[in-house]
Amino acid sequence: MPENPELELAEKFVQYTNKNIFLTGKAGTGKTTFLKSLKHKTFKRTVVVAPTGVAAINAGGVTIHSFFQLPFGPIITENVAGHKIENPGFKHKFNKQKINIIKTLDLLVIDEISMVRADILDAIDDVLRRYKNRYLPFGGVQLLMIGDLQQLPPIVKQEEMQLLSPYYKSMYFFNCKALQEADMISVELKHIYRQDDNVFIKILNEIRNDELTKPSYDLLHKRHIPNFKPPDNSGYITLTTHNRQANIINEEKLSQLKGKIHTFEASVKGTFSEYAYPADYNLKLKTDAQVMFLKNDSSSEKRYYNGKIGVVTGFDENTISVMCEGDTEEIEVGRETWENIRYNINHETKEIQEDFIGSYTQFPLRLAWAITIHKSQGLTFEKAVIDASAAFAHGQTYVALSRCKTLEGLVLSSAISESAIICDTEVTEFNKLTEKNQPDENKLKEAIYTYQKELISELFNYKQLNYRFKIFEKNLREYSGNYSGNMGEIISEINQKALPKISGIAQSFLKEINTVLTENPDAEKNETLQERLKKAGAYFIKFHNEEIINKIENASFETDNASVQKTFDESMNSVFEILNIKQKLHAVCLYGFNIKDFLNTKAKAALDEKKKTKRKIKVRDVATEHPQLYAQLKQWRYETADTADVKLYMVLSNKSLQEIANKLPSSTKQLKAISGIGKAKLIQFGEEIISMVTDYLKENNIDLPEDEPEQVKIPKKKSR
């Protein structure tokens, strides 16, 4: 692809900043090519979504509704309504895998954004805030929205609009509330690769901006050819407003051809929804049928592209021969495969990966005497016939006309009046604003430096950790009568001493960083800053270990209460998750700060297995006659629970342990009499417990307690 300054600028904004980006441009400016290239180039953890099944398959992603588990009706979020609101069907439960993908997501790409309703974008914001940062639009995830507002608009039923109109001016994506809170830039691609007819480009631009001049209208109207019938094999394709019209034209044309119909059935493997089929399941063709390619050639020869028109010249078992205008030889077309994917986390690398879940294999062809304007979106043709009045009545003026490469290749089958060419004023105004506020290299540099500074500032921000520790202490205080151990005192001490100290040091360090950055705002190339970060990293890692992590690991906590244990585990995991991320980020900064390594380390640290704290077995304030045995029993219970990966109380309760330590059961019969020891526990742990008790008795010269004689119950005589 030739040099394109706007494309290069867009790529740098995606790679090195966290700005939300609307990437737009007329048909043929390279938006789709940019997306495919970006997927291979970016180091950011990326997910690609699109509003429809076919669009998602073509973009190499998944549908918005499947990834975010959204219902198909209107969605009004709490952020939009300003209060709690019921959304039937708006699923709030995600599996662990999906949560991990969202938690570690850097970049969300939304293709065909012109078709996405504002309420859908706000629903995406709701999900991302839930699992990322609740205080930032879209949870702090960067959005890359690709599309052209002059193409197909979002589809909204009248009854849906009645529900949504109190909250939205219109349903275009830029009315999304979260997007209005966010910082968005727009990059417009201007170089048109598919069209080199400058006169036609000028006419299209005027229509796009609702500024069609009289000379341009006169030129356009010259392309009105009443009763035009394309000659056979001339390569003209008719654009219609409805599927039915296109199907009628194609079926009539096919029936007029001599010879037999050849039917080719698609092969579907795994999961591939019918609504996402990119080609006819039963493809029916004849020799001399006009066809269109539906996919770019996957071979190195690149003989055809999506939208290329040709004529069928012959059939073989595994190939269809197609001759295209301007080509010197036939194209032998084989079957192509479209893949359906889902996103997953690779357990070994912790990267977001695309898992193959299904495929659709078919010849990448369709009958092409006619096609709907909707299905032609993103394609361009050498020659096209357009029913102008019908297209304009459906608000598809620009979409229809921009399908053609040249003015000479365009035929209008019906006359049009100047007043019939109407554009949506809201879209026109938004596009004009976009053109006026194009970012440049200076804005790019500013955005890069701001992003670097935000990442460093986040590392030294202790607000979230302070908040989590406060909640931890509050929970321990509330449940003080339901657990044993000194964890409450340790967490309280950390809140009073360690956290205020390290928070103060971090604040002072950030002030120092700001001063250093005024001298050279590029953090990656600022040597003074890099040295300060290395020294700070060593200090903070040591402080976290000695003053927080080690103290928690050496504290004790035990409970038989399932609810208390659950709350404790959640609190413990929440503080250790933040600490672990900080430790890993400080460690990577010891080798120098750069955005790529920083983001990669942060994401993978968030996926680390939850830390299990070492439980120190202490016996305090417990009424037992044999504290040494009691401690031994508790240690055994901890190791057994750890091995089985279950909670302590699921092995034996504290009450059972205390009773064993007091009554010293040395036989199966005696152990069976202990509360909490049923048949299952007796089989599972009986031998180990009796062995521990008898060993303890022998070591301490204590006589083994004798079994009590069984009392024989004498049946009562029946009274006469």
C-alpha positions in Angstrom: 0.0 0.0 0.0 1.4 3.5 -1.0 2.3 6.0 1.7 -0.7 7.3 3.5 -0.1 9.9 6.3 -3.5 9.5 7.8 -3.2 5.7 8.0 0.2 6.0 9.6 -1.1 8.6 12.1 -4.0 6.3 13.0 -1.7 3.4 13.6 0.5 5.4 16.0 -2.5 6.6 17.9 -3.7 3.0 18.4 -0.3 1.6 19.3 1.2 4.3 21.6 -1.8 6.2 23.1 -5.0 5.3 24.9 -7.2 7.7 22.9 -10.5 6.4 21.6 -10.4 6.7 17.8 -13.1 7.0 15.2 -11.4 5.9 11.9 -13.5 7.0 9.0 -13.2 7.7 5.3 -15.0 7.2 2.1 -15.4 3.9 0.4 -12.1 2.6 -0.9 -9.8 4.5 1.5 -8.3 1.3 3.1 -10.3 1.0 6.4 -10.6 -2.8 6.1 -7.0 -3.3 5.0 -5.9 -1.2 8.0 -7.9 -3.5 10.4 -6.4 -6.7 9.0 -2.9 -5.2 9.2 -3.4 -3.9 12.7 -4.4 -7.3 14.1 -0.9 -8.6 13.1 1.1 -5.5 14.2 -0.3 -4.4 17.5 1.2 -5.6 20.8 -2.0 -4.5 22.7 -4.4 -7.2 23.9 -7.1 -6.9 21.3 -10.7 -8.1 20.6 -12.5 -7.3 17.3 -16.3 -7.1 17.2 -18.9 -6.2 14.6 -22.7 -5.7 14.6 -23.6 -8.6 12.3 -22.5 -12.2 11.8 -21.2 -11.7 8.3 -19.4 -8.4 9.2 -17.7 -10.2 12.2 -16.6 -13.1 10.0 -15.1 -10.7 7.4 -13.4 -8.7 10.1 -11.9 -11.8 11.7 -13.8 -11.2 14.9 -17.0 -12.0 16.7 -20.4 -10.3 17.0 -20.9 -7.6 19.6 -24.0 -9.4 21.0 -22.2 -12.7 21.5 -19.0 -11.3 23.1 -20.9 -8.9 25.5 -23.9 -11.2 25.9 -26.4 -8.5 25.0 -30.1 -8.9 24.2 -31.3 -7.7 20.8 -33.8 -5.2 22.0 -33.2 -1.7 23.4 -30.9 -1.4 26.4 -30.9 1.4 28.9 -28.0 1.3 31.4 -27.9 2.8 34.8 -25.3 5.3 33.6 -27.7 6.6 30.9 -30.8 6.5 33.1 -29.1 8.0 36.1 -30.7 5.4 38.4 -31.1 1.7 38.9 -33.1 0.1 36.0 -34.3 -3.3 35.0 -32.9 -4.7 31.8 -34.5 -8.1 31.1 -32.1 -10.3 29.2 -29.1 -8.1 29.9 -26.8 -10.9 31.2 -24.6 -9.9 34.0 -22.9 -13.2 34.6 -19.8 -14.1 32.5 -17.7 -17.2 32.8 -14.2 -16.9 34.2 -12.6 -17.1 30.8 -14.6 -14.1 29.5 -14.0 -12.1 32.6 -10.2 -12.7 32.3 -10.3 -11.5 28.7 -12.2 -8.3 29.6 -10.0 -7.7 32.7 -6.8 -7.7 30.6 -8.2 -6.1 27.5 -6.3 -3.1 26.1 -8.0 -2.4 22.8 -11.5 -3.1 21.5 -12.0 -2.7 17.8 -15.6 -2.2 16.5 -16.0 -2.6 12.8 -18.9 -1.2 10.8 -19.6 1.3 13.6 -22.1 3.2 11.5 -24.5 0.3 12.1 -24.1 0.3 15.9 -26.8 1.9 18.0 -25.8 4.4 20.7 -27.5 2.2 23.4 -25.4 -0.8 22.3 -22.3 1.2 22.8 -23.5 2.3 26.3 -24.2 -1.4 27.1 -20.6 -2.2 26.1 -19.4 0.6 28.5 -21.5 -1.0 31.3 -19.9 -4.4 30.9 -16.3 -3.0 30.6 -16.7 -0.8 33.7 -17.9 -3.8 35.6 -14.7 -5.8 35.1 -12.1 -3.1 34.5 -12.2 0.4 36.0 -15.7 1.5 37.0 -14.7 5.2 37.1 -13.5 5.4 33.5 -15.6 5.3 30.2 -15.4 1.8 28.8 -13.5 0.8 31.9 -10.3 2.4 30.5 -10.3 0.2 27.4 -9.2 2.0 24.3 -11.8 1.9 21.5 -11.0 1.9 17.8 -14.3 2.4 15.9 -14.1 1.9 12.1 -16.7 2.9 9.7 -18.3 5.6 7.5 -21.4 7.4 8.7 -22.5 8.0 5.2 -22.8 4.2 4.7 -25.6 2.1 6.3 -27.2 3.7 9.5 -28.2 1.8 12.6 -31.6 0.0 12.2 -34.1 1.0 14.8 -37.7 -0.1 14.9 -40.4 2.5 15.7 -41.3 0.9 19.1 -37.6 0.7 20.0 -37.2 4.4 19.2 -40.1 5.3 21.5 -38.3 3.6 24.4 -34.9 5.1 23.6 -35.8 8.7 22.5 -36.1 10.1 26.1 -32.3 9.3 26.5 -30.9 9.8 23.0 -31.1 12.5 20.4 -30.7 9.9 17.7 -29.3 6.4 17.5 -26.0 7.2 15.8 -23.1 5.8 17.8 -21.7 9.3 18.6 -24.7 10.0 20.8 -23.5 7.3 23.2 -23.3 8.8 26.7 -20.0 7.0 27.6 -18.4 8.3 24.4 -19.4 11.8 25.2 -17.6 11.4 28.6 -14.6 10.0 26.9 -11.8 11.6 25.0 -12.3 10.7 21.3 -10.3 11.7 18.2 -11.4 11.2 14.6 -9.0 10.3 11.8 -10.4 10.6 8.3 -8.6 8.6 5.6 -8.6 10.7 2.4 -6.7 8.8 -0.2 -9.1 6.7 -2.3 -7.5 3.6 -3.6 -10.4 2.3 -5.7 -11.4 5.5 -7.5 -9.1 7.7 -9.6 -11.8 9.7 -11.4 -11.3 13.1 -9.8 -14.5 14.6 -11.3 -16.6 11.7 -9.8 -14.8 11.9 -6.5 -15.7 15.6 -6.4 -19.4 14.8 -7.0 -19.4 12.2 -4.3 -17.8 14.6 -1.8 -20.5 17.2 -2.5 -23.3 14.6 -2.0 -21.6 13.4 1.1 -21.5 16.9 2.6 -25.0 17.8 1.3 -23.5 20.5 -1.0 -24.2 19.2 -4.5 -23.6 22.0 -7.0 -25.6 22.6 -10.2 -22.6 21.7 -12.5 -22.1 18.4 -10.5 -25.8 17.6 -10.7 -25.8 18.2 -14.4 -22.9 15.8 -14.9 -24.5 13.2 -12.7 -27.8 13.5 -14.5 -26.1 12.8 -17.9 -25.7 9.2 -16.6 -29.5 8.8 -16.7 -30.1 6.3 -19.6 -33.8 5.3 -19.7 -34.7 1.6 -20.4 -31.0 0.7 -20.2 -30.5 -3.1 -20.6 -26.9 -4.2 -20.0 -25.6 -6.3 -22.9 -24.7 -10.0 -22.0 -21.3 -10.5 -20.4 -20.8 -6.7 -20.2 -20.0 -6.8 -16.5 -22.8 -4.4 -15.3 -24.3 -5.1 -11.9 -27.7 -3.7 -10.8 -27.9 -2.3 -7.3 -31.3 -2.7 -5.6 -32.8 -1.6 -2.4 -34.4 -4.9 -1.4 -33.2 -8.6 -1.5 -36.4 -9.7 -3.3 -35.6 -7.4 -6.3 -32.0 -8.7 -6.6 -33.2 -12.3 -6.3 -35.8 -11.9 -9.1 -33.3 -10.3 -11.5 -30.7 -13.0 -10.8 -33.2 -15.9 -11.1 -34.6 -14.5 -14.4 -31.2 -14.1 -15.9 -30.1 -17.5 -14.8 -33.2 -19.2 -16.3 -32.6 -17.5 -19.7 -29.2 -19.2 -20.0 -28.9 -22.5 -21.9 -27.4 -25.5 -20.3 -27.9 -27.3 -17.0 -27.7 -25.9 -13.5 -24.7 -27.0 -11.4 -25.4 -27.0 -7.7 -22.6 -26.8 -5.2 -23.3 -27.5 -1.5 -21.3 -25.8 1.2 -19.4 -27.7 3.9 -20.0 -26.6 7.5 -17.8 -27.9 10.3 -18.2 -27.2 14.0 -20.1 -24.1 15.1 -21.1 -21.6 12.3 -24.4 -19.8 12.7 -26.7 -19.9 9.6 -27.2 -16.1 9.8 -23.4 -15.7 9.3 -23.1 -17.8 6.2 -20.9 -15.6 3.8 -22.0 -17.4 0.7 -25.1 -19.4 -0.5 -25.3 -22.8 1.1 -26.6 -24.2 -2.2 -24.8 -22.3 -4.9 -26.6 -22.6 -8.3 -24.7 -21.7 -11.5 -24.6 -22.2 -15.2 -22.1 -21.5 -17.9 -22.2 -17.8 -18.9 -23.6 -16.8 -15.5 -22.4 -13.5 -14.2 -20.8 -13.9 -10.8 -19.1 -11.8 -8.1 -16.2 -12.9 -5.9 -17.0 -12.8 -2.2 -13.5 -13.0 -0.8 -10.0 -11.9 -1.6 -7.8 -14.6 -3.1 -6.1 -16.4 -0.2 -3.3 -17.7 -2.5 -0.1 -15.8 -3.2 -1.3 -15.1 -6.8 -4.0 -12.7 -5.7 -6.0 -13.3 -8.8 -9.3 -11.9 -7.5 -10.7 -9.7 -4.8 -14.0 -9.2 -2.9 -16.4 -7.6 -5.4 -14.6 -8.5 -8.7 -17.1 -9.4 -11.5 -16.7 -12.2 -14.0 -18.5 -14.8 -16.1 -18.5 -18.5 -15.6 -16.9 -20.4 -18.5 -16.8 -23.9 -17.2 -17.0 -26.4 -14.4 -14.8 -29.2 -13.0 -15.2 -31.3 -9.9 -13.2 -29.0 -7.6 -12.9 -25.8 -9.7 -15.1 -23.3 -11.4 -13.6 -21.3 -14.4 -14.3 -17.6 -14.4 -13.3 -15.0 -17.0 -13.1 -11.4 -15.9 -13.0 -8.3 -18.1 -9.5 -7.1 -18.6 -7.9 -10.4 -17.7 -6.0 -12.4 -20.3 -6.8 -15.8 -18.9 -9.4 -17.6 -16.9 -9.3 -17.9 -13.1 -9.6 -21.4 -11.9 -11.6 -20.9 -8.7 -11.3 -23.4 -5.8 -13.3 -23.6 -2.6 -12.4 -21.1 0.1 -12.9 -21.5 3.8 -14.2 -18.8 6.2 -13.4 -19.4 9.9 -15.5 -18.8 12.9 -13.5 -18.0 16.1 -14.0 -17.2 19.7 -11.6 -15.5 22.1 -9.8 -17.4 24.8 -6.8 -17.1 27.2 -3.8 -19.3 26.4 -3.0 -20.9 29.8 0.7 -21.1 29.0 1.4 -17.7 27.4 -1.5 -15.9 29.0 -2.1 -14.2 25.7 -5.6 -13.6 24.3 -5.9 -16.0 21.4 -8.4 -16.8 18.7 -9.7 -20.4 19.0 -11.1 -22.0 15.8 -14.6 -23.2 16.6 -16.1 -23.7 13.1 -15.7 -23.2 9.4 -17.7 -22.7 6.2 -16.3 -23.9 2.9 -17.8 -22.9 -0.4 -16.8 -21.5 -3.8 -16.4 -17.7 -3.1 -18.9 -16.7 -5.7 -22.5 -15.5 -6.0 -24.8 -14.6 -8.9 -24.2 -11.0 -9.7 -26.5 -9.5 -12.2 -28.0 -7.8 -9.2 -27.1 -7.2 -5.5 -28.6 -5.1 -2.7 -27.0 -1.8 -1.8 -26.7 -3.2 1.8 -24.7 -6.2 0.6 -22.5 -4.1 -1.6 -21.3 -1.9 1.3 -17.5 -1.7 1.2 -17.3 -3.0 -2.5 -16.7 -1.1 -5.7 -17.6 -2.1 -9.2 -16.3 -1.1 -12.7 -19.9 -0.8 -14.0 -23.1 -0.4 -12.0 -26.8 0.3 -12.8 -28.7 2.1 -10.0 -32.4 2.8 -9.7 -31.7 6.3 -8.4 -35.2 7.3 -7.2 -35.5 4.1 -5.1 -32.0 4.4 -3.7 -32.5 8.1 -2.7 -35.9 7.4 -1.2 -34.3 4.9 1.2 -31.6 7.4 2.2 -28.9 5.4 0.4 -27.7 8.0 -2.0 -24.0 8.1 -1.2 -23.8 4.4 -0.5 -25.3 3.5 -3.9 -23.2 6.0 -6.0 -19.9 5.3 -4.3 -20.1 1.6 -5.3 -18.9 2.7 -8.8 -15.3 3.4 -9.6 -16.0 6.0 -12.4 -18.7 8.3 -13.5 -18.6 6.6 -17.0 -19.2 3.2 -15.4 -22.4 4.5 -13.7 -25.9 4.2 -15.2 -28.9 5.8 -13.6 -32.0 3.8 -14.6 -34.4 6.6 -13.4 -34.2 10.3 -13.4 -33.6 12.2 -10.2 -34.4 15.7 -9.0 -31.9 17.9 -7.1 -34.3 17.9 -4.1 -34.3 14.1 -3.9 -30.7 14.0 -2.8 -31.1 14.4 0.9 -28.4 13.8 3.6 -28.9 13.4 7.3 -28.0 16.9 8.7 -26.8 15.4 12.0 -24.3 13.1 10.2 -23.2 15.9 7.8 -22.5 18.2 10.8 -20.6 15.4 12.6 -18.5 14.7 9.5 -17.7 18.4 9.0 -16.6 18.7 12.6 -14.4 15.6 12.1 -12.8 17.1 9.0 -12.0 20.4 10.9 -10.5 18.7 14.0 -8.1 16.2 12.4 -5.2 15.4 14.8 -1.6 16.0 13.6 1.9 14.9 14.7 1.9 17.4 17.5 -1.3 16.1 19.0 0.1 12.6 18.6 3.2 13.4 20.6 1.1 15.1 23.3 -1.1 12.0 23.5 1.8 9.6 23.7 3.5 11.6 26.5 0.2 11.9 28.4 -0.4 8.1 28.1 3.1 7.3 29.4 2.7 9.6 32.3 -0.7 8.1 33.2 0.7 4.6 33.2 3.5 5.6 35.6 1.1 7.6 37.8 -1.2 4.6 38.1 1.8 2.5 39.3 2.4 4.9 42.2 -1.3 5.5 43.0 -2.3 3.8 46.2 -6.0 4.9 46.4 -7.4 1.6 45.3 -5.1 -0.5 47.5 -5.9 1.8 50.5 -9.6 1.3 49.8 -9.3 -2.5 49.5 -7.4 -2.7 52.8 -10.0 -0.6 54.6 -12.7 -2.9 53.4 -10.6 -5.9 54.5 -10.2 -4.4 58.0 -13.9 -3.6 58.2 -14.9 -7.2 57.3 -12.5 -8.7 59.9 -13.9 -6.3 62.6 -17.5 -7.3 61.8 -16.7 -11.0 61.9 -14.3 -10.8 64.9 -16.3 -13.4 66.9 -16.4 -15.9 64.0 -12.7 -16.6 63.5 -9.6 -17.3 65.4 -6.1 -15.8 64.8 -4.4 -12.5 64.7 -5.2 -11.4 61.1 -7.4 -8.6 62.2 -4.6 -7.0 64.2 -2.1 -7.4 61.4 -4.4 -5.8 58.8 -5.2 -2.9 61.2 -1.5 -2.3 61.7 -0.8 -2.2 58.0 -3.6 0.3 57.6 -2.2 2.5 60.3 1.5 2.3 59.5 2.7 0.7 56.3 0.1 2.1 53.8 0.2 5.8 55.0 4.0 5.6 54.8 4.3 4.1 51.3 1.4 6.3 50.0 3.2 9.4 51.2 6.5 8.3 49.6 4.7 7.5 46.3 3.1 11.0 46.3 6.5 12.6 46.8 8.0 10.5 44.0 5.2 11.5 41.6 6.0 15.2 42.2 9.6 14.4 41.4 8.6 12.5 38.2 6.5 15.5 37.0 9.6 17.8 37.4 11.8 15.3 35.5 9.2 15.0 32.7 9.1 18.8 32.1 12.7 18.5 31.0 11.9 15.7 28.5 8.3 14.6 28.3 9.1 11.3 26.4 9.3 8.9 29.4 10.7 6.1 27.2 13.7 8.3 26.2 14.1 10.2 29.4 17.3 8.7 31.0 16.9 10.6 34.3 13.4 9.2 34.7 14.5 5.7 33.8 17.1 5.7 36.5 14.7 7.1 39.1 12.1 4.4 38.2 14.8 1.6 38.6 15.8 2.9 42.0 12.2 3.4 43.1 11.3 -0.1 41.9 13.9 -1.8 44.1 12.7 0.2 47.1 8.9 -0.4 46.6 9.4 -4.1 45.9 11.3 -4.5 49.2 8.8 -2.4 51.2 5.8 -4.3 49.9 7.5 -7.6 50.8 8.7 -6.7 54.2 6.0 -4.4 55.5 2.8 -5.9 53.9 3.1 -9.3 52.2 5.3 -11.1 54.7 3.2 -9.8 57.6 0.0 -11.1 56.1 1.6 -14.4 55.2 2.8 -14.9 58.8 -0.6 -13.9 60.3 -3.2 -16.6 61.3 -6.9 -16.9 60.4 -9.3 -19.8 60.9 -13.0 -20.1 60.7 -15.7 -22.8 60.3 -18.2 -20.3 58.9 -18.5 -20.7 55.2 -19.7 -17.1 54.7 -16.9 -15.6 56.8 -14.3 -17.7 54.9 -15.7 -16.5 51.5 -15.6 -12.9 52.6 -12.0 -13.3 53.9 -10.9 -15.0 50.7 -12.4 -12.2 48.5 -10.7 -9.5 50.6 -7.4 -11.4 50.6 -7.5 -11.9 46.8 -8.4 -8.3 46.2 -5.4 -6.9 48.0 -3.0 -9.5 46.8 -4.1 -8.9 43.2 -3.2 -5.2 43.4 0.1 -5.9 45.2 1.1 -8.6 42.7 0.5 -6.3 39.8 2.5 -3.5 41.4 5.4 -5.9 42.3 5.5 -7.2 38.7 5.4 -3.7 37.2 8.1 -2.4 39.5 10.2 -5.5 38.5 9.8 -4.9 34.8 10.7 -1.2 35.3 14.1 -2.3 36.7 15.0 -3.0 33.1 13.6 0.3 31.8 10.1 1.6 31.2 8.3 1.1 27.8 4.6 0.9 27.0 4.8 -2.5 25.3 6.4 -4.4 28.2 4.4 -2.4 30.8 1.0 -3.4 29.3 2.1 -7.0 28.7 3.3 -7.4 32.3 0.2 -5.7 33.8 -2.2 -8.0 31.9 -0.3 -11.2 32.7 0.0 -10.3 36.4 -3.7 -9.9 36.6 -4.1 -13.5 35.4 -1.7 -14.9 38.0 -3.2 -17.7 40.2 -4.7 -16.4 43.4 -2.2 -16.4 46.2 -2.7 -18.8 49.0 -1.4 -17.4 52.3 0.4 -19.7 54.7 -1.7 -20.4 57.7 0.3 -20.4 60.9 -1.2 -22.7 63.4 -1.5 -21.0 66.8 -3.5 -22.1 69.8 -4.8 -19.2 71.8 -7.9 -18.8 73.9 -9.1 -22.3 73.1 -10.5 -24.5 75.9 -8.6 -27.8 75.4 -6.9 -30.1 77.8 -4.2 -31.0 75.3 -3.1 -27.9 73.3 -0.1 -29.7 71.7 -2.4 -32.3 70.1 -4.9 -29.6 69.2 -2.2 -27.7 67.3 -1.1 -30.9 65.6 -4.7 -31.7 64.5 -5.1 -28.1 63.2 -1.9 -28.5 61.1 -3.1 -31.8 59.8 -6.5 -30.2 58.8 -4.8 -27.4 57.0 -2.5 -29.7 55.0 -5.5 -32.0 54.1 -7.6 -29.1 53.0 -4.8 -27.6 51.0 -4.1 -30.9 49.2 -7.8 -31.4 48.4 -8.2 -27.7 47.6 -11.2 -27.4 49.9 -12.1 -25.1 52.8 -10.9 -26.1 56.3 -14.3 -26.6 57.7 -15.0 -29.2 54.9 -12.4 -31.4 56.5 -13.4 -31.0 60.2 -14.9 -28.2 62.2 -13.0 -26.5 65.1 -15.6 -28.0 67.5 -14.7 -31.6 66.3 -10.9 -30.9 66.7 -11.4 -29.5 70.2 -13.5 -32.5 71.2 -10.8 -34.9 69.9 -8.1 -33.0 71.8 -10.2 -33.3 75.0 -11.5 -36.9 74.7 -8.5 -38.5 73.0 -10.4 -41.2 71.0 -8.0 -44.1 70.3 -10.5 -46.5 68.6 -13.0 -46.4 65.8 -15.8 -46.7 68.4 -14.5 -43.7 70.4 -14.0 -41.6 67.4 -17.4 -42.3 66.1 -18.8 -40.7 69.3 -17.2 -37.3 68.5 -19.7 -34.7 67.1 -19.2 -34.1 63.4 -17.7 -37.5 62.8 -20.1 -39.5 60.7 -19.7 -42.6 58.6 -18.1 -40.8 55.7 -15.6 -38.8 57.8 -14.8 -42.0 59.7 -13.9 -43.9 56.5 -12.1 -40.8 55.1 -10.0 -39.7 58.0 -10.5 -42.2 60.9 -7.2 -44.0 60.5 -5.1 -40.8 60.4 -6.8 -39.2 63.4 -6.6 -42.3 65.6 -2.9 -42.7 64.6 -2.2 -39.1 65.7 -4.0 -39.5 69.0 -2.3 -42.8 69.9 1.1 -41.4 69.0 0.5 -38.4 71.2 -0.7 -40.7 74.1 2.5 -42.8 73.8 4.8 -39.8 73.6 3.3 -38.3 76.7 2.9 -41.6 78.7 -0.9 -41.3 78.8 -2.9 -44.4 79.1 -5.2 -45.2 76.2 -8.8 -44.6 77.3 -10.9 -47.8 77.3 -14.0 -48.3 75.3 -17.1 -48.0 77.4 -19.0 -51.3 77.5 -22.0 -51.3 75.2 -25.3 -51.0 77.1 -27.6 -53.9 76.3 -31.1 -52.6 75.8 -33.6 -55.0 77.5 -36.9 -54.9 75.6 -39.8 -53.8 77.7 -42.4 -56.4 78.2 -45.6 -55.7 76.4 -48.4 -54.9 78.8 -51.4 -57.1 78.5 
